[in-house]
Amino acid sequence: MKKSKSLINKIWFSLISGIIVISTFIISINYNLFNLFGGMPSLQDLEKPESELSSELYSSDNKLLGKYFRYNRSPVKFSELSDQLVTTLLVTEDIRFYDHSGIDLKGLIRASYGVGKNILTFGASGLEGGGSTITQQLAKNLFKIRREKKGKLSGVPFLGLVISKVKEWIVAVKLEEFYTKKEILTMYLNTAEYGSNSYGIKVASKTYFNKLPSELNYNESSIIVGLLNKPTKYNPYFNPENAKEKRAEIFYNLFKYKIIDNEYYDSLKVVDLSLNYKVENQNVGQATYFRTVVRNYLINWAKENGFDLFSDGLKIHTTIDSRMQEYAEDAVRDQMKRLQKIFSEHWKGKNPWIDEKGFEIEDFLENTIKRTRYFKSLLRENDNDTSFVFQKLNEKKNMKVFSWEGEIDTVFSIMDSLKYYKKFLQAGFVSIEPKTGYIRAWVGGINHKYFKYDHVKQGKRQPGSTFKPIVYAAAIDNGYSPCYPVVDAPVVFELPGQNPPYWRPDNHNSKWTGETMTLRRAMAKSVNSITAFMTKKLSPNTIVDYAKKLGIQSKLDAVPAVCLGAGGDVSLFDLVGAYSTFINKGIWTEPFFISRIEDKYGNLIQEFIPTKQEALSEETAYLMLHMLKGSKEEEGGTARGLNPELTEDNDVGAKTGTTQNASDGWFIGVTHNLVSGAWVGGDDRSIHFRDWVFGQGARTAMPIWQQYMLNVYEDIDLGIEKGKFDKPTKIINVEIDCSTYNNDIKSDSLDVILDKIDASDIF
């Protein structure tokens, strides 16, 4: 009897002592005694747990264009989860979720028994997750306890794991106090990793099935829930057999817990994975080039305003219209695919990089690769051994390359791929609403995955004749009328001290007709000599000043050649912004692409208003619209080939541009509510059609604008209608109807005309 009593006392003593030790251990961990165990999440952390959220970029019609993230995560509410998804999660991860308070003792005992041990394993021996509740897993996801909250004892084998598990228990219990079961379940799905750079159920649903979480059925839910603990092993795209095995286990759980009957269970077992797999990145989706340009702007904005673009869940609202963006991308794709076929046939069997005499440039590829960061990096890594580096660059390997028919699997060296890609024509397109400055569409190139360079704002090229309206705007603003007559004859600028000491621009066909024509017809026909004549009257400095007023940001040299677009390179972005001034009654409005930025809760952080400045008088702006209409209306106008449907009951102004050797083709089109422009050319100026006729802007760039505008007008939901240019509030006292005057002009011989005009205007 004494022995029994003594044994009972010992048991009670051991039990009480154990309880005291365990309690002390838990309390010590909770308060991080002597910093032995590492910190715990604060009360504030528990009340407002933070997880990195993707910042989202929206179009003006509220369509998601893209995201900026380290971890691609977008949260949803419980009401946005399908019932089948919730049920699938519970039968897989925590069937007693609604019955426990954060720690499931039955689950822990089951997990321990599973390895034949009647002790707590704390997630060891493959049982991690087996005894963990959803709340515990949420604690681990939210607070990174095992990685970040470490103390002096955290590195001790096994003990460190015990400490981490106890911390998760403590946090789980606290989470149950602060949140409802629905909130916990939703937070868990929002914070979990699902592989393929998807974090959170919303992104996972889109990545694997292109669906919303509210649309997921048992099959899809089982695949996604199967990813929770081992997202690589059970990835249905890369490891479909593993995914099917895991899915079968989950289907059985649904049957075991009587969620589905035997017939439904049998039907699910034979269902295909039914994937619609697409990983979100900056190379897919709409406005890929635009998103990259905006990203660079937003990084600086976030730094200046104390935000992290990649984790703070900002909502960035842009001026892009997703429908107009689609039409712009379609136009660039369709027309460039067509044009590339012509270009490739044009150069069949030959390389398109040629010098001014038409001969292929020797060592073009070698000199091009030497300018790249990749080459310079290889050179540093290999002790500046150029021969060895080129040997590496010529090694063949498997790769995918771009084609207009889809990606091609091939065996190329780096030099092979460079040669292949340099034969492609590039393009840029941008469309602006001039009265607001809103950029409605932006296509920076032909394929962002393979060609990163943006040809809207980043790229700058000689504008050719699209610069001429700036010359004529300066002329009209200084008192000349659209009907002012000028002879098509040689104009020479003296250049003292230079070799040669003069500059005389040729017309595109190297001929002068001797015809006297109005400024309107001269601009419509893009006659170089008459543009040069007006520049000589005004001075190159005046032309550069007006270019700056109209928003040209690039450095321009005040040289005579500036009048023909050879005074410096400009961007398509700046050119289209300059033309928008004519529609906006002489007020230059800075084109902009962000309307407002909100925080993750929808609170307004900043609203953006464009910069405006008066550049021209209202009368001059209207007269320039009249001048631009001449490209379609005047005899010999460079835009005469536009589809008549575009000008029916509609004012359209336009200007084509083609630089020397047809290296660049431009087209800017102006209507009363849109100004849009296209550029087409090779990566390098030496890459172009051999024949100017094929490479002129009317043939390369104008078709892009035309297709885009036809589709915009066809979409009545856009509300962009045809119309007339607004007339100025003041009466214009300048003669603008030049038709009668043009008919009365007599065409003398060039020699007679040279005798009639002031020699100072020529020499």
Phi, psi and omega in degrees: 000318179299318182295319179298316180297319180296320180294318179298316178300319180296320179297313178299319180298316180295319181295312180295318179298318179298317179298317180297316181296313182295318179297315179299318180298315181293316179297318180299320178294318182300321182259005177053058183302125178054024180057032181280333192246348183090155186290163176247156175302139180286170177301320179295321178299319181290324180289325180226072181295135182255135169227151182295128180244140176294140169277141188243140182251122184245148174281171180293337176263023170065035172259138180289118180271324182177181183223159173236125188202157161268316176238118188287099185221132174225122186283155173231167176265164180301324181294345180266007178259137178288150178300322181294326177294312181299314180298316180299318179298315184294317182290342181266317190253330190192078185294335179261024184308318183278358183253345182251173181247038177114328179236127181256098183298322178297320179294322179295317180296319179297318180296319180293316182297332182298338178249014175075023181234136177263045176228163178281127184266347178054039174086010181277170171054042175080006182264006181300127184095331181296322179251006182270134175280167176300323180295320177296317179296324176297316178303318180293319180293318187287317194248000175048046187301319185288333183264325192249326185267069186254146176239193184294330182266358186295335182273357180286126181306141181066311179299319178299321178292320177298314180300315181298317181294318178298319177301317179297322176300311182300313181295322180299315179298318180293321178298321178297331178286324187273332189233155175283166179299320180296320179294320179295314181298318180294316179299321180298311180295328180286335186257349184287157176261137183238010181081171180053039177060032178243126179235124183096147187295328182295314180291321179298317180299318180289320183296314187268332186227357184053044179231166170274156178302331180290346184258359186286134176262186183297320180298308182293320179297320181295322179293316182289317179296326178298340181280346193301316183267330181221077186295336178278311183299320186256021177295119186290341180276314183270331181228067187298325181293318176299318181297321179293321178297315179295319179299322180297321177299317183290321176302319180295321177299318178300322178287317183300319181271014172062033174280324178234154180271178185297321181295316179295320179299316180296323180290324180293325185299335183257004181289142177289160179298330174057045181284150167227071196276127174203119180276131179289128171203180186285357181262353182238160179092189182278156169053046185298315179293318179301316181298325179289318178298315180295323179303314181297322177293317185291328178301314179292319179299314181298319180296318181290334185251010174077031179239162173247110183303327190267002181216349188268001175064037180292150175249109183257118182259122184255173178270354181296135172261121187298328180288317179292325176298319179297317179295323179293315180295321177297317182295316179296314181298311185295313184286325180286327175297316177296313184292324180296324178297318178294317182296317181295320178292322179300323183253018185308124179081359181228161176267139187275002179270108186230156178273184185294341179267000177091008179266146178299137181281121180291146177057026181300311183293319180297316180291327179292314182295329181294338180275353184275154176297324182299315180296315182297324178293315177299322181296317179295319183289342184238037172053039177058028178273093185299319181298317180293321180297316179293330174297316178296319182293341180259007177284132182280146175203162178289136176202161173260140177233156180285143166212161180288351177261002182119168182297144180241130172277126183211177175243108184228154164269172177300319179293324176298315182293322177299314179299319181296312185286332180291347180272000180268138170282146180248169181207160172217148179211138176215144181230130186234141170273105194295326186287338178251339186085001182293129172275119186263336179208146184210114177236109188271352182182188186268337178193112187292331181296321186254339181228098188281339189291128181273124183261014175264306184244321181288317182282139177228132180221166176297130186278350180057221187287348176291349175277342186300323177303334176292321177297313182289329175297319177296320181295312182293323179292341179256022168104354178277151181254162176300337182266006180298126184271136178221145181273142174277093183214165181299141175235129184240132174256130176282136180231076184302137177085355179256166180234109000284164185277024179205165173223127179231108182286142174267158166283170187298334179258012179060027179230154172243134185274338186078004181283139172268128182220161179285163177300324181297314180291324181297319178290322180297321180272355178058052182277115184297318186298324182283325173298318178295320178303314181292326178294321178294324177296320187268326184097142178302326179300321178296319180298315180297320179299317180291325177300318179294318178302324183273009170095011176285114186272338184292158175287127178241136177272133180280066179246159181306323183293351179300332183294336180257016177081019182250018180268358181158159180277145178228163179265154174300323179304311182291320181297313180295324176297322179295314180296330180298335179299326181295321178289326187271029175056037174090358178266117175283123179247120183298122176298135180218162191233356177240127179268320179198159176233132179242158174279182186293344179266358181092006178282136181292127176262311180207139173249140187253135179236130184289152174285138179229147174205147179285126181247323182223163172288158180299323181293316179298317181300317180293319178298326178291326175296319176297319178298316183293330177296338181297333180300332177262328189267328184282148175299127181083006179297142187288347179250021181298336183280003179298146177303124181303336179299331181288330184259002177286119183055036186207130174277126178229123172252150184203159173211129173267166177206137177218123182273176184306136181064015180060036178290331182227131173246129184234154169206126174243124179245139186234126169236178186293344182229000178214140169236123185225148182217151179229146173231142176223137178182180177275168176301325179239152181296338181282354181257112183192172173295149176288331185253126180303326183301319181287328187265001183292152184303328180296336181259333184260313186265323184301321179299330178294311180299316183298312180298318180301311184293322178299319179290323178297314180293328181290333181274094185292338180293338178291332181075017178263105186254160173292161180179179181260156175293140177295135177275152180291157181291329178271151177287133180273123180262014181259138179291127181239343178273099185263004188297314180295318182297317180300321182291332182277346182292130178266143182261094175281170174290157182301322181296319179296318181296319180297330178287329185282323189273157180296124182301332181293339178283346182249314184245000000 
